[in-house]
Structures are given as structure tokens and as C-alpha cells.
């Protein structure tokens, strides 16, 4: 019985790992408008024609903070090719978010979702969660959590969607 339990636990861990990094079925991304750290409102539907990455994060999330330099580099690498990366911060306190933005030197737009309304709309249940949307506004890739190396997959997926 103990060996059976061990096997079940291993299967669960493998399944969870795959789910945490799995792509979703193609589906339209829900539209939303949020205020950005520059003070302007940004609407997702206005980004059509570009590949968009939404990165849901929080200042208290260590993997989120670890991922930020990679996201900055990704934004710089692909922004001239029709790629928009937007961080969506879910901190209740905008000051905590702004401190993290400054400390991490975030160069891409950060939108404030202090009531987690948009995070709920996208069924975000892990920090960070990264969603990649194609030029037609469809969710094409979904990543839960972050581990070193995920940024390589992000770059491959973004490059593929830019070419489509």
C-alpha cells in the first residue's frame, strides 16, 4: 500500500507540473481596461494586431520578482516586432506595487488590479501567471508559476505568434 501511495503521489506531481506549464485550448481573451503605472488606461482589445503577454504578479511573490529581469529583456527584444508585454499587479496596496516596479526596474507597462477582478476573469490561481495572446485576441499559451528557463519557452512562443 505504501508503494502504491508513493506512485500516486509521483503521478500527481508529474501531472501538476505538466498542468502548471501547459497550453490551453485556443479561446478569446476577455476584454478589460485597467489603469497603468504611467497613469493612462489600457484596454486589452486595443492591442489587437499585436502579440500580447499578460503577466499577473504581486510584489510579495519571490518567483515573480525573479522573473522580472527576464520579462524586461523579452519586452525589449520583441517590442519592435509587434509584441506588447503588460504586467498586471494584484497587490491591494498600489504603493507596494510601485515600490516593486521601481526596485525591479520594470520597463514595460504595469496595470493595477488591486481588487483582483481581472485576475478572477482570467481564473488566475497562482503567482505569477503568464498568458500569451495571439494577434487575433485569442489565448494561445498559459503558464502557471515560474521556474528558471520558462523565459526560453516564452520567447519561442512569442516568436512563433509574431510569425503567424
FIKOLVEX-469518 format. One record per residue: x, y, z of N, C-alpha, C in turn; residue number from 1. Coordinates in nm, 3 decimals. Layout:
! residues N
+---------+---------+---------+---------+---------+---------+---------+---------+---------+------+
|      nx |      ny |      nz |     cax |     cay |     caz |      cx |      cy |      cz | resi |
+---------+---------+---------+---------+---------+---------+---------+---------+---------+------+
|       X |       Y |       Z |       X |       Y |       Z |       X |       Y |       Z |  NUM |
...
+---------+---------+---------+---------+---------+---------+---------+---------+---------+------+
//
This chain:
! residues 164
+---------+---------+---------+---------+---------+---------+---------+---------+---------+------+
|      nx |      ny |      nz |     cax |     cay |     caz |      cx |      cy |      cz | resi |
+---------+---------+---------+---------+---------+---------+---------+---------+---------+------+
|   0.083 |  -0.120 |   0.000 |   0.000 |   0.000 |   0.000 |   0.087 |   0.125 |   0.000 |    1 |
|   0.197 |   0.121 |   0.078 |   0.285 |   0.236 |   0.086 |   0.347 |   0.266 |  -0.051 |    2 |
|   0.384 |   0.159 |  -0.125 |   0.442 |   0.177 |  -0.258 |   0.337 |   0.236 |  -0.352 |    3 |
|   0.213 |   0.191 |  -0.343 |   0.104 |   0.245 |  -0.426 |   0.085 |   0.394 |  -0.399 |    4 |
|   0.085 |   0.432 |  -0.272 |   0.071 |   0.574 |  -0.236 |   0.184 |   0.657 |  -0.295 |    5 |
|   0.304 |   0.603 |  -0.290 |   0.420 |   0.673 |  -0.345 |   0.404 |   0.695 |  -0.496 |    6 |
|   0.353 |   0.594 |  -0.565 |   0.331 |   0.604 |  -0.709 |   0.223 |   0.708 |  -0.739 |    7 |
|   0.117 |   0.707 |  -0.664 |   0.009 |   0.803 |  -0.684 |   0.060 |   0.945 |  -0.662 |    8 |
|   0.140 |   0.964 |  -0.560 |   0.196 |   1.097 |  -0.532 |   0.285 |   1.141 |  -0.647 |    9 |
|   0.368 |   1.051 |  -0.698 |   0.456 |   1.087 |  -0.812 |   0.373 |   1.124 |  -0.935 |   10 |
|   0.269 |   1.048 |  -0.963 |   0.182 |   1.078 |  -1.078 |   0.118 |   1.214 |  -1.059 |   11 |
|   0.071 |   1.243 |  -0.938 |   0.011 |   1.373 |  -0.911 |   0.111 |   1.486 |  -0.934 |   12 |
|   0.233 |   1.469 |  -0.886 |   0.336 |   1.572 |  -0.902 |   0.366 |   1.593 |  -1.050 |   13 |
|   0.380 |   1.486 |  -1.126 |   0.407 |   1.499 |  -1.269 |   0.290 |   1.566 |  -1.339 |   14 |
|   0.169 |   1.523 |  -1.309 |   0.051 |   1.583 |  -1.371 |   0.040 |   1.730 |  -1.337 |   15 |
|   0.066 |   1.766 |  -1.212 |   0.059 |   1.906 |  -1.172 |   0.165 |   1.988 |  -1.244 |   16 |
|   0.284 |   1.933 |  -1.256 |   0.392 |   2.004 |  -1.326 |   0.356 |   2.029 |  -1.470 |   17 |
|   0.300 |   1.929 |  -1.536 |   0.259 |   1.947 |  -1.675 |   0.146 |   2.049 |  -1.683 |   18 |
|   0.048 |   2.040 |  -1.594 |  -0.063 |   2.135 |  -1.594 |  -0.013 |   2.276 |  -1.567 |   19 |
|   0.085 |   2.288 |  -1.480 |   0.136 |   2.420 |  -1.445 |   0.202 |   2.488 |  -1.563 |   20 |
|   0.242 |   2.412 |  -1.661 |   0.315 |   2.469 |  -1.772 |   0.247 |   2.439 |  -1.905 |   21 |
|   0.123 |   2.393 |  -1.900 |   0.055 |   2.350 |  -2.022 |  -0.013 |   2.465 |  -2.094 |   22 |
|  -0.026 |   2.446 |  -2.224 |  -0.101 |   2.540 |  -2.305 |  -0.250 |   2.511 |  -2.289 |   23 |
|  -0.329 |   2.612 |  -2.314 |  -0.474 |   2.595 |  -2.306 |  -0.528 |   2.575 |  -2.445 |   24 |
|  -0.656 |   2.543 |  -2.454 |  -0.724 |   2.545 |  -2.582 |  -0.730 |   2.690 |  -2.626 |   25 |
|  -0.735 |   2.710 |  -2.757 |  -0.747 |   2.846 |  -2.810 |  -0.885 |   2.899 |  -2.773 |   26 |
|  -0.885 |   3.015 |  -2.708 |  -1.012 |   3.078 |  -2.670 |  -0.992 |   3.229 |  -2.665 |   27 |
|  -1.098 |   3.305 |  -2.693 |  -1.084 |   3.451 |  -2.691 |  -1.048 |   3.501 |  -2.551 |   28 |
|  -0.958 |   3.597 |  -2.546 |  -0.922 |   3.659 |  -2.417 |  -1.031 |   3.758 |  -2.380 |   29 |
|  -1.077 |   3.754 |  -2.255 |  -1.177 |   3.852 |  -2.213 |  -1.118 |   3.994 |  -2.216 |   30 |
|  -1.198 |   4.088 |  -2.261 |  -1.153 |   4.227 |  -2.267 |  -1.159 |   4.290 |  -2.128 |   31 |
|  -1.073 |   4.388 |  -2.106 |  -1.072 |   4.463 |  -1.981 |  -1.000 |   4.595 |  -2.004 |   32 |
|  -1.019 |   4.686 |  -1.913 |  -0.945 |   4.813 |  -1.910 |  -0.896 |   4.833 |  -1.768 |   33 |
|  -0.766 |   4.867 |  -1.756 |  -0.707 |   4.895 |  -1.625 |  -0.616 |   5.017 |  -1.636 |   34 |
|  -0.599 |   5.085 |  -1.524 |  -0.506 |   5.197 |  -1.515 |  -0.364 |   5.143 |  -1.507 |   35 |
|  -0.272 |   5.211 |  -1.578 |  -0.133 |   5.167 |  -1.580 |  -0.048 |   5.252 |  -1.488 |   36 |
|   0.074 |   5.209 |  -1.468 |   0.166 |   5.284 |  -1.383 |   0.205 |   5.418 |  -1.443 |   37 |
|   0.176 |   5.441 |  -1.571 |   0.201 |   5.572 |  -1.631 |   0.082 |   5.666 |  -1.611 |   38 |
|  -0.029 |   5.613 |  -1.557 |  -0.147 |   5.693 |  -1.531 |  -0.255 |   5.679 |  -1.637 |   39 |
|  -0.221 |   5.620 |  -1.751 |  -0.320 |   5.604 |  -1.858 |  -0.396 |   5.472 |  -1.842 |   40 |
|  -0.515 |   5.468 |  -1.900 |  -0.593 |   5.345 |  -1.903 |  -0.551 |   5.265 |  -2.026 |   41 |
|  -0.537 |   5.136 |  -2.009 |  -0.503 |   5.047 |  -2.120 |  -0.613 |   4.942 |  -2.132 |   42 |
|  -0.661 |   4.928 |  -2.257 |  -0.767 |   4.831 |  -2.286 |  -0.707 |   4.718 |  -2.370 |   43 |
|  -0.733 |   4.596 |  -2.330 |  -0.677 |   4.481 |  -2.400 |  -0.721 |   4.478 |  -2.546 |   44 |
|  -0.848 |   4.505 |  -2.574 |  -0.899 |   4.497 |  -2.711 |  -0.824 |   4.592 |  -2.806 |   45 |
|  -0.769 |   4.699 |  -2.753 |  -0.695 |   4.794 |  -2.836 |  -0.558 |   4.741 |  -2.877 |   46 |
|  -0.519 |   4.626 |  -2.824 |  -0.390 |   4.566 |  -2.857 |  -0.399 |   4.468 |  -2.973 |   47 |
|  -0.521 |   4.448 |  -3.027 |  -0.538 |   4.353 |  -3.138 |  -0.442 |   4.388 |  -3.250 |   48 |
|  -0.391 |   4.286 |  -3.316 |  -0.292 |   4.303 |  -3.420 |  -0.151 |   4.283 |  -3.367 |   49 |
|  -0.136 |   4.281 |  -3.236 |  -0.009 |   4.255 |  -3.170 |  -0.018 |   4.127 |  -3.089 |   50 |
|   0.094 |   4.064 |  -3.067 |   0.102 |   3.953 |  -2.972 |   0.113 |   4.018 |  -2.835 |   51 |
|   0.032 |   3.970 |  -2.741 |   0.028 |   4.030 |  -2.608 |   0.060 |   3.925 |  -2.503 |   52 |
|   0.143 |   3.964 |  -2.408 |   0.169 |   3.878 |  -2.292 |   0.116 |   3.951 |  -2.169 |   53 |
|   0.032 |   3.884 |  -2.094 |  -0.015 |   3.934 |  -1.965 |   0.058 |   3.855 |  -1.858 |   54 |
|   0.123 |   3.926 |  -1.768 |   0.194 |   3.860 |  -1.660 |   0.135 |   3.907 |  -1.528 |   55 |
|   0.055 |   3.822 |  -1.465 |  -0.006 |   3.852 |  -1.335 |   0.098 |   3.828 |  -1.227 |   56 |
|   0.119 |   3.928 |  -1.142 |   0.224 |   3.918 |  -1.041 |   0.188 |   4.000 |  -0.918 |   57 |
|   0.265 |   3.978 |  -0.811 |   0.248 |   4.053 |  -0.686 |   0.385 |   4.084 |  -0.629 |   58 |
|   0.394 |   4.193 |  -0.556 |   0.524 |   4.235 |  -0.500 |   0.576 |   4.136 |  -0.397 |   59 |
|   0.490 |   4.063 |  -0.329 |   0.529 |   3.969 |  -0.225 |   0.571 |   3.833 |  -0.283 |   60 |
|   0.560 |   3.815 |  -0.413 |   0.584 |   3.686 |  -0.479 |   0.730 |   3.677 |  -0.525 |   61 |
|   0.809 |   3.590 |  -0.459 |   0.951 |   3.576 |  -0.493 |   0.973 |   3.529 |  -0.636 |   62 |
|   0.900 |   3.428 |  -0.687 |   0.921 |   3.389 |  -0.827 |   0.886 |   3.502 |  -0.925 |   63 |
|   0.788 |   3.584 |  -0.889 |   0.752 |   3.698 |  -0.974 |   0.870 |   3.792 |  -0.986 |   64 |
|   0.931 |   3.820 |  -0.874 |   1.045 |   3.912 |  -0.871 |   1.164 |   3.853 |  -0.946 |   65 |
|   1.183 |   3.723 |  -0.936 |   1.292 |   3.655 |  -1.005 |   1.271 |   3.662 |  -1.158 |   66 |
|   1.147 |   3.658 |  -1.200 |   1.113 |   3.655 |  -1.342 |   1.125 |   3.792 |  -1.410 |   67 |
|   1.112 |   3.901 |  -1.335 |   1.104 |   4.035 |  -1.394 |   1.219 |   4.073 |  -1.486 |   68 |
|   1.345 |   4.050 |  -1.451 |   1.453 |   4.086 |  -1.545 |   1.440 |   4.015 |  -1.679 |   69 |
|   1.393 |   3.890 |  -1.676 |   1.375 |   3.813 |  -1.799 |   1.262 |   3.872 |  -1.882 |   70 |
|   1.156 |   3.917 |  -1.815 |   1.044 |   3.978 |  -1.886 |   1.086 |   4.111 |  -1.947 |   71 |
|   1.166 |   4.189 |  -1.875 |   1.219 |   4.314 |  -1.930 |   1.295 |   4.286 |  -2.060 |   72 |
|   1.382 |   4.186 |  -2.057 |   1.462 |   4.151 |  -2.175 |   1.373 |   4.105 |  -2.290 |   73 |
|   1.272 |   4.025 |  -2.259 |   1.179 |   3.976 |  -2.361 |   1.104 |   4.093 |  -2.425 |   74 |
|   1.059 |   4.185 |  -2.344 |   0.988 |   4.303 |  -2.394 |   1.077 |   4.383 |  -2.487 |   75 |
|   1.200 |   4.406 |  -2.447 |   1.293 |   4.483 |  -2.529 |   1.325 |   4.410 |  -2.660 |   76 |
|   1.338 |   4.280 |  -2.654 |   1.375 |   4.202 |  -2.772 |   1.266 |   4.203 |  -2.879 |   77 |
|   1.139 |   4.196 |  -2.838 |   1.031 |   4.175 |  -2.934 |   0.936 |   4.293 |  -2.952 |   78 |
|   0.949 |   4.399 |  -2.875 |   0.851 |   4.508 |  -2.882 |   0.845 |   4.573 |  -3.021 |   79 |
|   0.954 |   4.585 |  -3.090 |   0.955 |   4.647 |  -3.223 |   0.892 |   4.556 |  -3.330 |   80 |
|   0.865 |   4.431 |  -3.293 |   0.809 |   4.335 |  -3.389 |   0.659 |   4.311 |  -3.368 |   81 |
|   0.595 |   4.395 |  -3.288 |   0.452 |   4.379 |  -3.265 |   0.419 |   4.298 |  -3.142 |   82 |
|   0.497 |   4.315 |  -3.037 |   0.475 |   4.243 |  -2.912 |   0.457 |   4.343 |  -2.799 |   83 |
|   0.351 |   4.324 |  -2.722 |   0.326 |   4.409 |  -2.605 |   0.320 |   4.322 |  -2.481 |   84 |
|   0.408 |   4.349 |  -2.387 |   0.407 |   4.280 |  -2.259 |   0.347 |   4.375 |  -2.156 |   85 |
|   0.250 |   4.325 |  -2.080 |   0.186 |   4.405 |  -1.976 |   0.184 |   4.325 |  -1.847 |   86 |
|   0.242 |   4.382 |  -1.744 |   0.233 |   4.322 |  -1.612 |   0.100 |   4.363 |  -1.551 |   87 |
|   0.038 |   4.271 |  -1.482 |  -0.086 |   4.302 |  -1.411 |  -0.060 |   4.273 |  -1.264 |   88 |
|  -0.045 |   4.379 |  -1.188 |  -0.014 |   4.366 |  -1.047 |  -0.143 |   4.352 |  -0.966 |   89 |
|  -0.145 |   4.255 |  -0.874 |  -0.264 |   4.228 |  -0.795 |  -0.252 |   4.271 |  -0.649 |   90 |
|  -0.148 |   4.348 |  -0.616 |  -0.135 |   4.397 |  -0.479 |  -0.254 |   4.487 |  -0.445 |   91 |
|  -0.306 |   4.472 |  -0.323 |  -0.413 |   4.560 |  -0.277 |  -0.363 |   4.702 |  -0.256 |   92 |
|  -0.235 |   4.716 |  -0.220 |  -0.174 |   4.845 |  -0.194 |  -0.093 |   4.889 |  -0.315 |   93 |
|  -0.139 |   4.990 |  -0.391 |  -0.064 |   5.035 |  -0.508 |   0.077 |   5.085 |  -0.475 |   94 |
|   0.098 |   5.134 |  -0.352 |   0.232 |   5.180 |  -0.313 |   0.332 |   5.064 |  -0.310 |   95 |
|   0.287 |   4.949 |  -0.262 |   0.373 |   4.830 |  -0.261 |   0.408 |   4.791 |  -0.404 |   96 |
|   0.311 |   4.799 |  -0.493 |   0.335 |   4.769 |  -0.634 |   0.435 |   4.867 |  -0.693 |   97 |
|   0.416 |   4.996 |  -0.667 |   0.507 |   5.098 |  -0.721 |   0.649 |   5.082 |  -0.668 |   98 |
|   0.663 |   5.047 |  -0.541 |   0.797 |   5.023 |  -0.487 |   0.864 |   4.906 |  -0.559 |   99 |
|   0.789 |   4.800 |  -0.581 |   0.844 |   4.684 |  -0.651 |   0.880 |   4.720 |  -0.796 |  100 |
|   0.795 |   4.796 |  -0.862 |   0.822 |   4.838 |  -1.000 |   0.953 |   4.916 |  -1.006 |  101 |
|   0.972 |   5.007 |  -0.912 |   1.095 |   5.087 |  -0.908 |   1.217 |   5.003 |  -0.871 |  102 |
|   1.204 |   4.919 |  -0.770 |   1.316 |   4.834 |  -0.726 |   1.359 |   4.735 |  -0.833 |  103 |
|   1.261 |   4.681 |  -0.906 |   1.290 |   4.580 |  -1.007 |   1.321 |   4.642 |  -1.144 |  104 |
|   1.306 |   4.776 |  -1.151 |   1.332 |   4.848 |  -1.276 |   1.249 |   4.793 |  -1.391 |  105 |
|   1.120 |   4.774 |  -1.365 |   1.028 |   4.722 |  -1.466 |   1.012 |   4.826 |  -1.576 |  106 |
|   1.041 |   4.788 |  -1.700 |   1.039 |   4.880 |  -1.812 |   0.910 |   4.873 |  -1.894 |  107 |
|   0.834 |   4.768 |  -1.879 |   0.709 |   4.753 |  -1.955 |   0.592 |   4.806 |  -1.873 |  108 |
|   0.477 |   4.832 |  -1.937 |   0.362 |   4.884 |  -1.861 |   0.314 |   4.785 |  -1.755 |  109 |
|   0.279 |   4.839 |  -1.640 |   0.220 |   4.759 |  -1.534 |   0.080 |   4.815 |  -1.509 |  110 |
|  -0.018 |   4.726 |  -1.509 |  -0.157 |   4.764 |  -1.485 |  -0.193 |   4.721 |  -1.344 |  111 |
|  -0.280 |   4.800 |  -1.281 |  -0.315 |   4.775 |  -1.141 |  -0.452 |   4.708 |  -1.129 |  112 |
|  -0.453 |   4.590 |  -1.072 |  -0.574 |   4.511 |  -1.049 |  -0.587 |   4.486 |  -0.899 |  113 |
|  -0.598 |   4.594 |  -0.822 |  -0.593 |   4.584 |  -0.676 |  -0.710 |   4.507 |  -0.615 |  114 |
|  -0.819 |   4.493 |  -0.688 |  -0.931 |   4.414 |  -0.636 |  -0.934 |   4.273 |  -0.698 |  115 |
|  -0.832 |   4.240 |  -0.778 |  -0.817 |   4.109 |  -0.843 |  -0.935 |   4.072 |  -0.933 |  116 |
|  -1.006 |   4.172 |  -0.978 |  -1.121 |   4.148 |  -1.066 |  -1.076 |   4.084 |  -1.198 |  117 |
|  -0.968 |   4.137 |  -1.255 |  -0.920 |   4.083 |  -1.383 |  -0.852 |   3.948 |  -1.362 |  118 |
|  -0.781 |   3.933 |  -1.252 |  -0.721 |   3.803 |  -1.220 |  -0.831 |   3.696 |  -1.211 |  119 |
|  -0.944 |   3.729 |  -1.151 |  -1.056 |   3.635 |  -1.144 |  -1.114 |   3.608 |  -1.282 |  120 |
|  -1.124 |   3.713 |  -1.364 |  -1.176 |   3.699 |  -1.500 |  -1.094 |   3.598 |  -1.580 |  121 |
|  -0.963 |   3.596 |  -1.555 |  -0.873 |   3.503 |  -1.624 |  -0.847 |   3.377 |  -1.542 |  122 |
|  -0.919 |   3.358 |  -1.433 |  -0.905 |   3.238 |  -1.348 |  -0.762 |   3.217 |  -1.299 |  123 |
|  -0.697 |   3.325 |  -1.262 |  -0.560 |   3.317 |  -1.212 |  -0.564 |   3.257 |  -1.072 |  124 |
|  -0.489 |   3.150 |  -1.051 |  -0.486 |   3.085 |  -0.921 |  -0.344 |   3.060 |  -0.872 |  125 |
|  -0.245 |   3.120 |  -0.940 |  -0.106 |   3.105 |  -0.900 |  -0.031 |   3.232 |  -0.938 |  126 |
|   0.071 |   3.264 |  -0.859 |   0.155 |   3.380 |  -0.889 |   0.295 |   3.331 |  -0.921 |  127 |
|   0.355 |   3.375 |  -1.028 |   0.292 |   3.451 |  -1.135 |   0.213 |   3.358 |  -1.227 |  128 |
|   0.126 |   3.419 |  -1.306 |   0.059 |   3.350 |  -1.416 |   0.085 |   3.433 |  -1.540 |  129 |
|   0.127 |   3.367 |  -1.645 |   0.160 |   3.435 |  -1.770 |   0.072 |   3.380 |  -1.881 |  130 |
|   0.006 |   3.470 |  -1.951 |  -0.087 |   3.435 |  -2.058 |  -0.039 |   3.503 |  -2.185 |  131 |
|  -0.026 |   3.426 |  -2.293 |   0.018 |   3.482 |  -2.421 |  -0.100 |   3.477 |  -2.518 |  132 |
|  -0.128 |   3.592 |  -2.577 |  -0.245 |   3.613 |  -2.661 |  -0.199 |   3.642 |  -2.804 |  133 |
|  -0.261 |   3.579 |  -2.902 |  -0.221 |   3.600 |  -3.041 |  -0.276 |   3.731 |  -3.097 |  134 |
|  -0.242 |   3.760 |  -3.220 |  -0.279 |   3.886 |  -3.285 |  -0.430 |   3.902 |  -3.300 |  135 |
|  -0.503 |   3.790 |  -3.299 |  -0.649 |   3.793 |  -3.312 |  -0.721 |   3.803 |  -3.178 |  136 |
|  -0.645 |   3.811 |  -3.069 |  -0.705 |   3.823 |  -2.937 |  -0.740 |   3.691 |  -2.870 |  137 |
|  -0.680 |   3.582 |  -2.917 |  -0.706 |   3.450 |  -2.860 |  -0.593 |   3.408 |  -2.766 |  138 |
|  -0.631 |   3.350 |  -2.653 |  -0.532 |   3.296 |  -2.560 |  -0.471 |   3.172 |  -2.625 |  139 |
|  -0.339 |   3.173 |  -2.638 |  -0.271 |   3.061 |  -2.702 |  -0.183 |   2.983 |  -2.606 |  140 |
|  -0.128 |   3.050 |  -2.504 |  -0.041 |   2.981 |  -2.409 |  -0.070 |   3.033 |  -2.269 |  141 |
|  -0.060 |   2.942 |  -2.173 |  -0.092 |   2.973 |  -2.034 |   0.013 |   2.906 |  -1.946 |  142 |
|   0.078 |   2.986 |  -1.863 |   0.183 |   2.932 |  -1.776 |   0.150 |   2.967 |  -1.631 |  143 |
|   0.144 |   2.868 |  -1.546 |   0.122 |   2.889 |  -1.403 |   0.255 |   2.878 |  -1.332 |  144 |
|   0.287 |   2.979 |  -1.250 |   0.411 |   2.975 |  -1.176 |   0.528 |   3.016 |  -1.262 |  145 |
|   0.646 |   3.007 |  -1.204 |   0.769 |   3.039 |  -1.276 |   0.883 |   2.956 |  -1.221 |  146 |
|   0.961 |   2.902 |  -1.313 |   1.087 |   2.836 |  -1.280 |   1.190 |   2.885 |  -1.381 |  147 |
|   1.314 |   2.894 |  -1.340 |   1.420 |   2.936 |  -1.430 |   1.412 |   2.855 |  -1.559 |  148 |
|   1.419 |   2.922 |  -1.670 |   1.410 |   2.856 |  -1.800 |   1.277 |   2.878 |  -1.869 |  149 |
|   1.172 |   2.911 |  -1.795 |   1.042 |   2.936 |  -1.858 |   1.053 |   3.048 |  -1.962 |  150 |
|   1.143 |   3.145 |  -1.938 |   1.156 |   3.257 |  -2.030 |   1.198 |   3.211 |  -2.170 |  151 |
|   1.268 |   3.099 |  -2.179 |   1.304 |   3.045 |  -2.311 |   1.180 |   3.000 |  -2.387 |  152 |
|   1.088 |   2.936 |  -2.316 |   0.962 |   2.895 |  -2.378 |   0.879 |   3.017 |  -2.416 |  153 |
|   0.875 |   3.118 |  -2.328 |   0.804 |   3.241 |  -2.362 |   0.856 |   3.298 |  -2.493 |  154 |
|   0.988 |   3.308 |  -2.506 |   1.049 |   3.366 |  -2.626 |   1.012 |   3.285 |  -2.751 |  155 |
|   1.018 |   3.153 |  -2.741 |   0.981 |   3.067 |  -2.855 |   0.836 |   3.088 |  -2.893 |  156 |
|   0.748 |   3.092 |  -2.794 |   0.605 |   3.108 |  -2.822 |   0.573 |   3.245 |  -2.880 |  157 |
|   0.635 |   3.349 |  -2.825 |   0.613 |   3.484 |  -2.877 |   0.663 |   3.494 |  -3.020 |  158 |
|   0.783 |   3.444 |  -3.046 |   0.839 |   3.449 |  -3.182 |   0.748 |   3.375 |  -3.281 |  159 |
|   0.697 |   3.260 |  -3.241 |   0.607 |   3.183 |  -3.330 |   0.480 |   3.264 |  -3.359 |  160 |
|   0.421 |   3.324 |  -3.257 |   0.297 |   3.400 |  -3.278 |   0.322 |   3.526 |  -3.361 |  161 |
|   0.438 |   3.587 |  -3.348 |   0.471 |   3.704 |  -3.430 |   0.479 |   3.662 |  -3.577 |  162 |
|   0.534 |   3.544 |  -3.604 |   0.548 |   3.496 |  -3.743 |   0.414 |   3.459 |  -3.805 |  163 |
|   0.315 |   3.426 |  -3.725 |   0.184 |   3.382 |  -3.781 |   0.112 |   3.497 |  -3.850 |  164 |
+---------+---------+---------+---------+---------+---------+---------+---------+---------+------+
//
